[in-house]
Structures are given as C-alpha cells and as structure tokens.
Amino acid sequence: VFLSRGLQIEKTSKVTNIQYIQVILCSLKRLTLTLEKYARVSVVKNYC
C-alpha cells in the first residue's frame, strides 16, 4: 500500500525507471530459480 502511494506521488519518469528495474529483477530471479532447478535435476540424474 505504501509503495503504491509513493509511486503515485513521484514523477512519472522516476516511476517508469523503478518499474523497469522491477521487471529486470523479477526476470533474473526467475532465471536463477530455473537454472537452480535444472542443476538439481542433473545432479540427481548423475547419481542414479
């Protein structure tokens, strides 16, 4: 709720930059989790 209010008060250019950064960070998080998942699967397959 506070983040939404803060984004309403800020200038549009600043909010846009924050939203772009948020998208990039979410993408990196998903990529990291996906790579971690595949790394675990390959380790399990190598031991079996």
mmCIF entry with sequence, helices, sheets and N, C-alpha, C, O atoms, coordinates in Angstrom:
data_MODEL
# 
_entry.id   MODEL 
# 
_entity.id                         1 
_entity.type                       polymer 
_entity.pdbx_number_of_molecules   1 
# 
_entity_poly.entity_id                      1 
_entity_poly.type                           'polypeptide(L)' 
_entity_poly.nstd_linkage                   no 
_entity_poly.nstd_monomer                   no 
_entity_poly.pdbx_seq_one_letter_code       VFLSRGLQIEKTSKVTNIQYIQVILCSLKRLTLTLEKYARVSVVKNYC 
_entity_poly.pdbx_seq_one_letter_code_can   VFLSRGLQIEKTSKVTNIQYIQVILCSLKRLTLTLEKYARVSVVKNYC 
_entity_poly.pdbx_strand_id                 A 
# 
loop_
_entity_poly_seq.entity_id 
_entity_poly_seq.num 
_entity_poly_seq.mon_id 
_entity_poly_seq.hetero 
1 1  VAL n 
1 2  PHE n 
1 3  LEU n 
1 4  SER n 
1 5  ARG n 
1 6  GLY n 
1 7  LEU n 
1 8  GLN n 
1 9  ILE n 
1 10 GLU n 
1 11 LYS n 
1 12 THR n 
1 13 SER n 
1 14 LYS n 
1 15 VAL n 
1 16 THR n 
1 17 ASN n 
1 18 ILE n 
1 19 GLN n 
1 20 TYR n 
1 21 ILE n 
1 22 GLN n 
1 23 VAL n 
1 24 ILE n 
1 25 LEU n 
1 26 CYS n 
1 27 SER n 
1 28 LEU n 
1 29 LYS n 
1 30 ARG n 
1 31 LEU n 
1 32 THR n 
1 33 LEU n 
1 34 THR n 
1 35 LEU n 
1 36 GLU n 
1 37 LYS n 
1 38 TYR n 
1 39 ALA n 
1 40 ARG n 
1 41 VAL n 
1 42 SER n 
1 43 VAL n 
1 44 VAL n 
1 45 LYS n 
1 46 ASN n 
1 47 TYR n 
1 48 CYS n 
# 
_struct_asym.id          A 
_struct_asym.entity_id   1 
# 
loop_
_struct_conf.conf_type_id 
_struct_conf.id 
_struct_conf.pdbx_PDB_helix_id 
_struct_conf.beg_label_comp_id 
_struct_conf.beg_label_asym_id 
_struct_conf.beg_label_seq_id 
_struct_conf.pdbx_beg_PDB_ins_code 
_struct_conf.end_label_comp_id 
_struct_conf.end_label_asym_id 
_struct_conf.end_label_seq_id 
_struct_conf.pdbx_end_PDB_ins_code 
_struct_conf.beg_auth_comp_id 
_struct_conf.beg_auth_asym_id 
_struct_conf.beg_auth_seq_id 
_struct_conf.end_auth_comp_id 
_struct_conf.end_auth_asym_id 
_struct_conf.end_auth_seq_id 
_struct_conf.pdbx_PDB_helix_class 
_struct_conf.details 
_struct_conf.pdbx_PDB_helix_length 
HELX_P HELX_P1 AA1 PHE A 2  ? ILE A 9  ? PHE A 2  ILE A 9  1 ? 8  
HELX_P HELX_P2 AA2 THR A 12 ? TYR A 47 ? THR A 12 TYR A 47 1 ? 36 
# 
_struct_conf_type.id          HELX_P 
_struct_conf_type.criteria    ? 
_struct_conf_type.reference   ? 
# 
loop_
_atom_site.group_PDB 
_atom_site.id 
_atom_site.type_symbol 
_atom_site.label_atom_id 
_atom_site.label_alt_id 
_atom_site.label_comp_id 
_atom_site.label_asym_id 
_atom_site.label_entity_id 
_atom_site.label_seq_id 
_atom_site.pdbx_PDB_ins_code 
_atom_site.Cartn_x 
_atom_site.Cartn_y 
_atom_site.Cartn_z 
_atom_site.occupancy 
_atom_site.B_iso_or_equiv 
_atom_site.pdbx_formal_charge 
_atom_site.auth_seq_id 
_atom_site.auth_comp_id 
_atom_site.auth_asym_id 
_atom_site.auth_atom_id 
_atom_site.pdbx_PDB_model_num 
ATOM 1   N N  . VAL A 1 1  ? 0.834  -1.188  0.000   1.00 0.00 ? 1  VAL A N  1 
ATOM 2   C CA . VAL A 1 1  ? 0.000  0.000   0.000   1.00 0.00 ? 1  VAL A CA 1 
ATOM 3   C C  . VAL A 1 1  ? 0.875  1.247   0.000   1.00 0.00 ? 1  VAL A C  1 
ATOM 4   O O  . VAL A 1 1  ? 0.588  2.200   -0.724  1.00 0.00 ? 1  VAL A O  1 
ATOM 5   N N  . PHE A 1 2  ? 1.936  1.254   0.801   1.00 0.00 ? 2  PHE A N  1 
ATOM 6   C CA . PHE A 1 2  ? 2.798  2.428   0.870   1.00 0.00 ? 2  PHE A CA 1 
ATOM 7   C C  . PHE A 1 2  ? 3.581  2.612   -0.426  1.00 0.00 ? 2  PHE A C  1 
ATOM 8   O O  . PHE A 1 2  ? 3.802  3.742   -0.862  1.00 0.00 ? 2  PHE A O  1 
ATOM 9   N N  . LEU A 1 3  ? 4.001  1.508   -1.042  1.00 0.00 ? 3  LEU A N  1 
ATOM 10  C CA . LEU A 1 3  ? 4.725  1.607   -2.306  1.00 0.00 ? 3  LEU A CA 1 
ATOM 11  C C  . LEU A 1 3  ? 3.835  2.198   -3.384  1.00 0.00 ? 3  LEU A C  1 
ATOM 12  O O  . LEU A 1 3  ? 4.285  3.031   -4.172  1.00 0.00 ? 3  LEU A O  1 
ATOM 13  N N  . SER A 1 4  ? 2.583  1.779   -3.429  1.00 0.00 ? 4  SER A N  1 
ATOM 14  C CA . SER A 1 4  ? 1.648  2.319   -4.416  1.00 0.00 ? 4  SER A CA 1 
ATOM 15  C C  . SER A 1 4  ? 1.450  3.813   -4.215  1.00 0.00 ? 4  SER A C  1 
ATOM 16  O O  . SER A 1 4  ? 1.426  4.575   -5.182  1.00 0.00 ? 4  SER A O  1 
ATOM 17  N N  . ARG A 1 5  ? 1.310  4.225   -2.988  1.00 0.00 ? 5  ARG A N  1 
ATOM 18  C CA . ARG A 1 5  ? 1.117  5.657   -2.699  1.00 0.00 ? 5  ARG A CA 1 
ATOM 19  C C  . ARG A 1 5  ? 2.375  6.436   -3.058  1.00 0.00 ? 5  ARG A C  1 
ATOM 20  O O  . ARG A 1 5  ? 2.295  7.534   -3.608  1.00 0.00 ? 5  ARG A O  1 
ATOM 21  N N  . GLY A 1 6  ? 3.520  5.876   -2.752  1.00 0.00 ? 6  GLY A N  1 
ATOM 22  C CA . GLY A 1 6  ? 4.778  6.535   -3.092  1.00 0.00 ? 6  GLY A CA 1 
ATOM 23  C C  . GLY A 1 6  ? 4.952  6.690   -4.590  1.00 0.00 ? 6  GLY A C  1 
ATOM 24  O O  . GLY A 1 6  ? 5.446  7.716   -5.058  1.00 0.00 ? 6  GLY A O  1 
ATOM 25  N N  . LEU A 1 7  ? 4.546  5.672   -5.351  1.00 0.00 ? 7  LEU A N  1 
ATOM 26  C CA . LEU A 1 7  ? 4.650  5.747   -6.804  1.00 0.00 ? 7  LEU A CA 1 
ATOM 27  C C  . LEU A 1 7  ? 3.667  6.759   -7.381  1.00 0.00 ? 7  LEU A C  1 
ATOM 28  O O  . LEU A 1 7  ? 3.942  7.355   -8.422  1.00 0.00 ? 7  LEU A O  1 
ATOM 29  N N  . GLN A 1 8  ? 2.539  6.962   -6.731  1.00 0.00 ? 8  GLN A N  1 
ATOM 30  C CA . GLN A 1 8  ? 1.579  7.970   -7.191  1.00 0.00 ? 8  GLN A CA 1 
ATOM 31  C C  . GLN A 1 8  ? 2.128  9.381   -6.991  1.00 0.00 ? 8  GLN A C  1 
ATOM 32  O O  . GLN A 1 8  ? 1.856  10.273  -7.794  1.00 0.00 ? 8  GLN A O  1 
ATOM 33  N N  . ILE A 1 9  ? 2.883  9.580   -5.947  1.00 0.00 ? 9  ILE A N  1 
ATOM 34  C CA . ILE A 1 9  ? 3.408  10.908  -5.628  1.00 0.00 ? 9  ILE A CA 1 
ATOM 35  C C  . ILE A 1 9  ? 4.617  11.253  -6.503  1.00 0.00 ? 9  ILE A C  1 
ATOM 36  O O  . ILE A 1 9  ? 4.792  12.415  -6.872  1.00 0.00 ? 9  ILE A O  1 
ATOM 37  N N  . GLU A 1 10 ? 5.447  10.273  -6.838  1.00 0.00 ? 10 GLU A N  1 
ATOM 38  C CA . GLU A 1 10 ? 6.680  10.510  -7.586  1.00 0.00 ? 10 GLU A CA 1 
ATOM 39  C C  . GLU A 1 10 ? 6.402  10.985  -9.007  1.00 0.00 ? 10 GLU A C  1 
ATOM 40  O O  . GLU A 1 10 ? 5.293  10.850  -9.523  1.00 0.00 ? 10 GLU A O  1 
ATOM 41  N N  . LYS A 1 11 ? 7.442  11.546  -9.623  1.00 0.00 ? 11 LYS A N  1 
ATOM 42  C CA . LYS A 1 11 ? 7.352  11.960  -11.019 1.00 0.00 ? 11 LYS A CA 1 
ATOM 43  C C  . LYS A 1 11 ? 7.262  10.724  -11.906 1.00 0.00 ? 11 LYS A C  1 
ATOM 44  O O  . LYS A 1 11 ? 7.746  9.652   -11.544 1.00 0.00 ? 11 LYS A O  1 
ATOM 45  N N  . THR A 1 12 ? 6.642  10.881  -13.059 1.00 0.00 ? 12 THR A N  1 
ATOM 46  C CA . THR A 1 12 ? 6.409  9.751   -13.959 1.00 0.00 ? 12 THR A CA 1 
ATOM 47  C C  . THR A 1 12 ? 7.706  9.106   -14.421 1.00 0.00 ? 12 THR A C  1 
ATOM 48  O O  . THR A 1 12 ? 7.789  7.879   -14.474 1.00 0.00 ? 12 THR A O  1 
ATOM 49  N N  . SER A 1 13 ? 8.716  9.893   -14.754 1.00 0.00 ? 13 SER A N  1 
ATOM 50  C CA . SER A 1 13 ? 9.973  9.332   -15.256 1.00 0.00 ? 13 SER A CA 1 
ATOM 51  C C  . SER A 1 13 ? 10.656 8.458   -14.212 1.00 0.00 ? 13 SER A C  1 
ATOM 52  O O  . SER A 1 13 ? 11.231 7.422   -14.545 1.00 0.00 ? 13 SER A O  1 
ATOM 53  N N  . LYS A 1 14 ? 10.594 8.869   -12.964 1.00 0.00 ? 14 LYS A N  1 
ATOM 54  C CA . LYS A 1 14 ? 11.213 8.092   -11.895 1.00 0.00 ? 14 LYS A CA 1 
ATOM 55  C C  . LYS A 1 14 ? 10.463 6.778   -11.678 1.00 0.00 ? 14 LYS A C  1 
ATOM 56  O O  . LYS A 1 14 ? 11.081 5.733   -11.473 1.00 0.00 ? 14 LYS A O  1 
ATOM 57  N N  . VAL A 1 15 ? 9.149  6.833   -11.722 1.00 0.00 ? 15 VAL A N  1 
ATOM 58  C CA . VAL A 1 15 ? 8.325  5.638   -11.533 1.00 0.00 ? 15 VAL A CA 1 
ATOM 59  C C  . VAL A 1 15 ? 8.571  4.646   -12.655 1.00 0.00 ? 15 VAL A C  1 
ATOM 60  O O  . VAL A 1 15 ? 8.648  3.441   -12.415 1.00 0.00 ? 15 VAL A O  1 
ATOM 61  N N  . THR A 1 16 ? 8.695  5.145   -13.885 1.00 0.00 ? 16 THR A N  1 
ATOM 62  C CA . THR A 1 16 ? 8.957  4.271   -15.027 1.00 0.00 ? 16 THR A CA 1 
ATOM 63  C C  . THR A 1 16 ? 10.276 3.538   -14.843 1.00 0.00 ? 16 THR A C  1 
ATOM 64  O O  . THR A 1 16 ? 10.356 2.338   -15.105 1.00 0.00 ? 16 THR A O  1 
ATOM 65  N N  . ASN A 1 17 ? 11.308 4.240   -14.399 1.00 0.00 ? 17 ASN A N  1 
ATOM 66  C CA . ASN A 1 17 ? 12.603 3.604   -14.155 1.00 0.00 ? 17 ASN A CA 1 
ATOM 67  C C  . ASN A 1 17 ? 12.494 2.529   -13.087 1.00 0.00 ? 17 ASN A C  1 
ATOM 68  O O  . ASN A 1 17 ? 13.087 1.458   -13.219 1.00 0.00 ? 17 ASN A O  1 
ATOM 69  N N  . ILE A 1 18 ? 11.745 2.805   -12.037 1.00 0.00 ? 18 ILE A N  1 
ATOM 70  C CA . ILE A 1 18 ? 11.565 1.822   -10.968 1.00 0.00 ? 18 ILE A CA 1 
ATOM 71  C C  . ILE A 1 18 ? 10.866 0.580   -11.507 1.00 0.00 ? 18 ILE A C  1 
ATOM 72  O O  . ILE A 1 18 ? 11.229 -0.542  -11.156 1.00 0.00 ? 18 ILE A O  1 
ATOM 73  N N  . GLN A 1 19 ? 9.871  0.778   -12.353 1.00 0.00 ? 19 GLN A N  1 
ATOM 74  C CA . GLN A 1 19 ? 9.132  -0.358  -12.898 1.00 0.00 ? 19 GLN A CA 1 
ATOM 75  C C  . GLN A 1 19 ? 10.013 -1.184  -13.832 1.00 0.00 ? 19 GLN A C  1 
ATOM 76  O O  . GLN A 1 19 ? 9.919  -2.412  -13.831 1.00 0.00 ? 19 GLN A O  1 
ATOM 77  N N  . TYR A 1 20 ? 10.873 -0.536  -14.632 1.00 0.00 ? 20 TYR A N  1 
ATOM 78  C CA . TYR A 1 20 ? 11.798 -1.281  -15.488 1.00 0.00 ? 20 TYR A CA 1 
ATOM 79  C C  . TYR A 1 20 ? 12.764 -2.110  -14.646 1.00 0.00 ? 20 TYR A C  1 
ATOM 80  O O  . TYR A 1 20 ? 13.033 -3.269  -14.959 1.00 0.00 ? 20 TYR A O  1 
ATOM 81  N N  . ILE A 1 21 ? 13.276 -1.520  -13.595 1.00 0.00 ? 21 ILE A N  1 
ATOM 82  C CA . ILE A 1 21 ? 14.193 -2.246  -12.709 1.00 0.00 ? 21 ILE A CA 1 
ATOM 83  C C  . ILE A 1 21 ? 13.480 -3.433  -12.075 1.00 0.00 ? 21 ILE A C  1 
ATOM 84  O O  . ILE A 1 21 ? 14.062 -4.508  -11.928 1.00 0.00 ? 21 ILE A O  1 
ATOM 85  N N  . GLN A 1 22 ? 12.227 -3.237  -11.702 1.00 0.00 ? 22 GLN A N  1 
ATOM 86  C CA . GLN A 1 22 ? 11.447 -4.309  -11.085 1.00 0.00 ? 22 GLN A CA 1 
ATOM 87  C C  . GLN A 1 22 ? 11.280 -5.479  -12.059 1.00 0.00 ? 22 GLN A C  1 
ATOM 88  O O  . GLN A 1 22 ? 11.387 -6.637  -11.655 1.00 0.00 ? 22 GLN A O  1 
ATOM 89  N N  . VAL A 1 23 ? 11.022 -5.190  -13.323 1.00 0.00 ? 23 VAL A N  1 
ATOM 90  C CA . VAL A 1 23 ? 10.874 -6.240  -14.333 1.00 0.00 ? 23 VAL A CA 1 
ATOM 91  C C  . VAL A 1 23 ? 12.184 -6.991  -14.511 1.00 0.00 ? 23 VAL A C  1 
ATOM 92  O O  . VAL A 1 23 ? 12.189 -8.219  -14.595 1.00 0.00 ? 23 VAL A O  1 
ATOM 93  N N  . ILE A 1 24 ? 13.284 -6.271  -14.569 1.00 0.00 ? 24 ILE A N  1 
ATOM 94  C CA . ILE A 1 24 ? 14.597 -6.904  -14.744 1.00 0.00 ? 24 ILE A CA 1 
ATOM 95  C C  . ILE A 1 24 ? 14.918 -7.808  -13.555 1.00 0.00 ? 24 ILE A C  1 
ATOM 96  O O  . ILE A 1 24 ? 15.384 -8.932  -13.738 1.00 0.00 ? 24 ILE A O  1 
ATOM 97  N N  . LEU A 1 25 ? 14.672 -7.325  -12.348 1.00 0.00 ? 25 LEU A N  1 
ATOM 98  C CA . LEU A 1 25 ? 14.966 -8.129  -11.160 1.00 0.00 ? 25 LEU A CA 1 
ATOM 99  C C  . LEU A 1 25 ? 14.096 -9.379  -11.085 1.00 0.00 ? 25 LEU A C  1 
ATOM 100 O O  . LEU A 1 25 ? 14.571 -10.445 -10.694 1.00 0.00 ? 25 LEU A O  1 
ATOM 101 N N  . CYS A 1 26 ? 12.831 -9.253  -11.458 1.00 0.00 ? 26 CYS A N  1 
ATOM 102 C CA . CYS A 1 26 ? 11.949 -10.428 -11.465 1.00 0.00 ? 26 CYS A CA 1 
ATOM 103 C C  . CYS A 1 26 ? 12.412 -11.447 -12.500 1.00 0.00 ? 26 CYS A C  1 
ATOM 104 O O  . CYS A 1 26 ? 12.367 -12.652 -12.253 1.00 0.00 ? 26 CYS A O  1 
ATOM 105 N N  . SER A 1 27 ? 12.856 -10.964 -13.654 1.00 0.00 ? 27 SER A N  1 
ATOM 106 C CA . SER A 1 27 ? 13.347 -11.869 -14.696 1.00 0.00 ? 27 SER A CA 1 
ATOM 107 C C  . SER A 1 27 ? 14.600 -12.598 -14.235 1.00 0.00 ? 27 SER A C  1 
ATOM 108 O O  . SER A 1 27 ? 14.739 -13.801 -14.458 1.00 0.00 ? 27 SER A O  1 
ATOM 109 N N  . LEU A 1 28 ? 15.508 -11.878 -13.594 1.00 0.00 ? 28 LEU A N  1 
ATOM 110 C CA . LEU A 1 28 ? 16.723 -12.512 -13.079 1.00 0.00 ? 28 LEU A CA 1 
ATOM 111 C C  . LEU A 1 28 ? 16.403 -13.545 -12.006 1.00 0.00 ? 28 LEU A C  1 
ATOM 112 O O  . LEU A 1 28 ? 17.029 -14.603 -11.946 1.00 0.00 ? 28 LEU A O  1 
ATOM 113 N N  . LYS A 1 29 ? 15.436 -13.235 -11.168 1.00 0.00 ? 29 LYS A N  1 
ATOM 114 C CA . LYS A 1 29 ? 15.038 -14.177 -10.118 1.00 0.00 ? 29 LYS A CA 1 
ATOM 115 C C  . LYS A 1 29 ? 14.482 -15.453 -10.732 1.00 0.00 ? 29 LYS A C  1 
ATOM 116 O O  . LYS A 1 29 ? 14.837 -16.553 -10.311 1.00 0.00 ? 29 LYS A O  1 
ATOM 117 N N  . ARG A 1 30 ? 13.609 -15.310 -11.729 1.00 0.00 ? 30 ARG A N  1 
ATOM 118 C CA . ARG A 1 30 ? 13.036 -16.486 -12.395 1.00 0.00 ? 30 ARG A CA 1 
ATOM 119 C C  . ARG A 1 30 ? 14.119 -17.301 -13.084 1.00 0.00 ? 30 ARG A C  1 
ATOM 120 O O  . ARG A 1 30 ? 14.110 -18.530 -13.018 1.00 0.00 ? 30 ARG A O  1 
ATOM 121 N N  . LEU A 1 31 ? 15.056 -16.621 -13.749 1.00 0.00 ? 31 LEU A N  1 
ATOM 122 C CA . LEU A 1 31 ? 16.139 -17.316 -14.433 1.00 0.00 ? 31 LEU A CA 1 
ATOM 123 C C  . LEU A 1 31 ? 16.990 -18.086 -13.433 1.00 0.00 ? 31 LEU A C  1 
ATOM 124 O O  . LEU A 1 31 ? 17.360 -19.234 -13.678 1.00 0.00 ? 31 LEU A O  1 
ATOM 125 N N  . THR A 1 32 ? 17.297 -17.459 -12.318 1.00 0.00 ? 32 THR A N  1 
ATOM 126 C CA . THR A 1 32 ? 18.097 -18.110 -11.280 1.00 0.00 ? 32 THR A CA 1 
ATOM 127 C C  . THR A 1 32 ? 17.391 -19.344 -10.733 1.00 0.00 ? 32 THR A C  1 
ATOM 128 O O  . THR A 1 32 ? 18.005 -20.398 -10.569 1.00 0.00 ? 32 THR A O  1 
ATOM 129 N N  . LEU A 1 33 ? 16.108 -19.211 -10.453 1.00 0.00 ? 33 LEU A N  1 
ATOM 130 C CA . LEU A 1 33 ? 15.356 -20.350 -9.925  1.00 0.00 ? 33 LEU A CA 1 
ATOM 131 C C  . LEU A 1 33 ? 15.253 -21.469 -10.950 1.00 0.00 ? 33 LEU A C  1 
ATOM 132 O O  . LEU A 1 33 ? 15.316 -22.645 -10.592 1.00 0.00 ? 33 LEU A O  1 
ATOM 133 N N  . THR A 1 34 ? 15.094 -21.115 -12.222 1.00 0.00 ? 34 THR A N  1 
ATOM 134 C CA . THR A 1 34 ? 15.007 -22.122 -13.278 1.00 0.00 ? 34 THR A CA 1 
ATOM 135 C C  . THR A 1 34 ? 16.331 -22.861 -13.423 1.00 0.00 ? 34 THR A C  1 
ATOM 136 O O  . THR A 1 34 ? 16.353 -24.089 -13.511 1.00 0.00 ? 34 THR A O  1 
ATOM 137 N N  . LEU A 1 35 ? 17.433 -22.119 -13.449 1.00 0.00 ? 35 LEU A N  1 
ATOM 138 C CA . LEU A 1 35 ? 18.747 -22.753 -13.575 1.00 0.00 ? 35 LEU A CA 1 
ATOM 139 C C  . LEU A 1 35 ? 19.048 -23.627 -12.366 1.00 0.00 ? 35 LEU A C  1 
ATOM 140 O O  . LEU A 1 35 ? 19.635 -24.701 -12.498 1.00 0.00 ? 35 LEU A O  1 
ATOM 141 N N  . GLU A 1 36 ? 18.648 -23.165 -11.198 1.00 0.00 ? 36 GLU A N  1 
ATOM 142 C CA . GLU A 1 36 ? 18.856 -23.947 -9.976  1.00 0.00 ? 36 GLU A CA 1 
ATOM 143 C C  . GLU A 1 36 ? 18.065 -25.249 -10.040 1.00 0.00 ? 36 GLU A C  1 
ATOM 144 O O  . GLU A 1 36 ? 18.556 -26.300 -9.626  1.00 0.00 ? 36 GLU A O  1 
ATOM 145 N N  . LYS A 1 37 ? 16.860 -25.179 -10.551 1.00 0.00 ? 37 LYS A N  1 
ATOM 146 C CA . LYS A 1 37 ? 16.013 -26.366 -10.667 1.00 0.00 ? 37 LYS A CA 1 
ATOM 147 C C  . LYS A 1 37 ? 16.662 -27.383 -11.606 1.00 0.00 ? 37 LYS A C  1 
ATOM 148 O O  . LYS A 1 37 ? 16.715 -28.571 -11.289 1.00 0.00 ? 37 LYS A O  1 
ATOM 149 N N  . TYR A 1 38 ? 17.158 -26.921 -12.769 1.00 0.00 ? 38 TYR A N  1 
ATOM 150 C CA . TYR A 1 38 ? 17.787 -27.831 -13.717 1.00 0.00 ? 38 TYR A CA 1 
ATOM 151 C C  . TYR A 1 38 ? 19.105 -28.379 -13.185 1.00 0.00 ? 38 TYR A C  1 
ATOM 152 O O  . TYR A 1 38 ? 19.467 -29.516 -13.490 1.00 0.00 ? 38 TYR A O  1 
ATOM 153 N N  . ALA A 1 39 ? 19.819 -27.596 -12.403 1.00 0.00 ? 39 ALA A N  1 
ATOM 154 C CA . ALA A 1 39 ? 21.068 -28.076 -11.811 1.00 0.00 ? 39 ALA A CA 1 
ATOM 155 C C  . ALA A 1 39 ? 20.784 -29.218 -10.839 1.00 0.00 ? 39 ALA A C  1 
ATOM 156 O O  . ALA A 1 39 ? 21.520 -30.204 -10.808 1.00 0.00 ? 39 ALA A O  1 
ATOM 157 N N  . ARG A 1 40 ? 19.730 -29.092 -10.054 1.00 0.00 ? 40 ARG A N  1 
ATOM 158 C CA . ARG A 1 40 ? 19.367 -30.161 -9.118  1.00 0.00 ? 40 ARG A CA 1 
ATOM 159 C C  . ARG A 1 40 ? 18.972 -31.426 -9.863  1.00 0.00 ? 40 ARG A C  1 
ATOM 160 O O  . ARG A 1 40 ? 19.348 -32.527 -9.461  1.00 0.00 ? 40 ARG A O  1 
ATOM 161 N N  . VAL A 1 41 ? 18.220 -31.277 -10.944 1.00 0.00 ? 41 VAL A N  1 
ATOM 162 C CA . VAL A 1 41 ? 17.772 -32.437 -11.716 1.00 0.00 ? 41 VAL A CA 1 
ATOM 163 C C  . VAL A 1 41 ? 18.968 -33.150 -12.321 1.00 0.00 ? 41 VAL A C  1 
ATOM 164 O O  . VAL A 1 41 ? 19.023 -34.380 -12.293 1.00 0.00 ? 41 VAL A O  1 
ATOM 165 N N  . SER A 1 42 ? 19.932 -32.409 -12.872 1.00 0.00 ? 42 SER A N  1 
ATOM 166 C CA . SER A 1 42 ? 21.087 -33.047 -13.495 1.00 0.00 ? 42 SER A CA 1 
ATOM 167 C C  . SER A 1 42 ? 21.951 -33.753 -12.460 1.00 0.00 ? 42 SER A C  1 
ATOM 168 O O  . SER A 1 42 ? 22.515 -34.808 -12.751 1.00 0.00 ? 42 SER A O  1 
ATOM 169 N N  . VAL A 1 43 ? 22.066 -33.196 -11.260 1.00 0.00 ? 43 VAL A N  1 
ATOM 170 C CA . VAL A 1 43 ? 22.837 -33.847 -10.200 1.00 0.00 ? 43 VAL A CA 1 
ATOM 171 C C  . VAL A 1 43 ? 22.164 -35.149 -9.804  1.00 0.00 ? 43 VAL A C  1 
ATOM 172 O O  . VAL A 1 43 ? 22.843 -36.159 -9.613  1.00 0.00 ? 43 VAL A O  1 
ATOM 173 N N  . VAL A 1 44 ? 20.863 -35.147 -9.679  1.00 0.00 ? 44 VAL A N  1 
ATOM 174 C CA . VAL A 1 44 ? 20.124 -36.359 -9.319  1.00 0.00 ? 44 VAL A CA 1 
ATOM 175 C C  . VAL A 1 44 ? 20.275 -37.406 -10.410 1.00 0.00 ? 44 VAL A C  1 
ATOM 176 O O  . VAL A 1 44 ? 20.461 -38.583 -10.104 1.00 0.00 ? 44 VAL A O  1 
ATOM 177 N N  . LYS A 1 45 ? 20.199 -37.010 -11.669 1.00 0.00 ? 45 LYS A N  1 
ATOM 178 C CA . LYS A 1 45 ? 20.339 -37.960 -12.770 1.00 0.00 ? 45 LYS A CA 1 
ATOM 179 C C  . LYS A 1 45 ? 21.735 -38.563 -12.801 1.00 0.00 ? 45 LYS A C  1 
ATOM 180 O O  . LYS A 1 45 ? 21.886 -39.741 -13.126 1.00 0.00 ? 45 LYS A O  1 
ATOM 181 N N  . ASN A 1 46 ? 22.761 -37.780 -12.469 1.00 0.00 ? 46 ASN A N  1 
ATOM 182 C CA . ASN A 1 46 ? 24.125 -38.290 -12.492 1.00 0.00 ? 46 ASN A CA 1 
ATOM 183 C C  . ASN A 1 46 ? 24.355 -39.341 -11.408 1.00 0.00 ? 46 ASN A C  1 
ATOM 184 O O  . ASN A 1 46 ? 25.143 -40.265 -11.605 1.00 0.00 ? 46 ASN A O  1 
ATOM 185 N N  . TYR A 1 47 ? 23.691 -39.215 -10.289 1.00 0.00 ? 47 TYR A N  1 
ATOM 186 C CA . TYR A 1 47 ? 23.861 -40.173 -9.207  1.00 0.00 ? 47 TYR A CA 1 
ATOM 187 C C  . TYR A 1 47 ? 23.043 -41.441 -9.403  1.00 0.00 ? 47 TYR A C  1 
ATOM 188 O O  . TYR A 1 47 ? 23.361 -42.473 -8.813  1.00 0.00 ? 47 TYR A O  1 
ATOM 189 N N  . CYS A 1 48 ? 22.011 -41.386 -10.208 1.00 0.00 ? 48 CYS A N  1 
ATOM 190 C CA . CYS A 1 48 ? 21.143 -42.549 -10.390 1.00 0.00 ? 48 CYS A CA 1 
ATOM 191 C C  . CYS A 1 48 ? 21.626 -43.457 -11.491 1.00 0.00 ? 48 CYS A C  1 
ATOM 192 O O  . CYS A 1 48 ? 21.001 -44.481 -11.766 1.00 0.00 ? 48 CYS A O  1 
# 
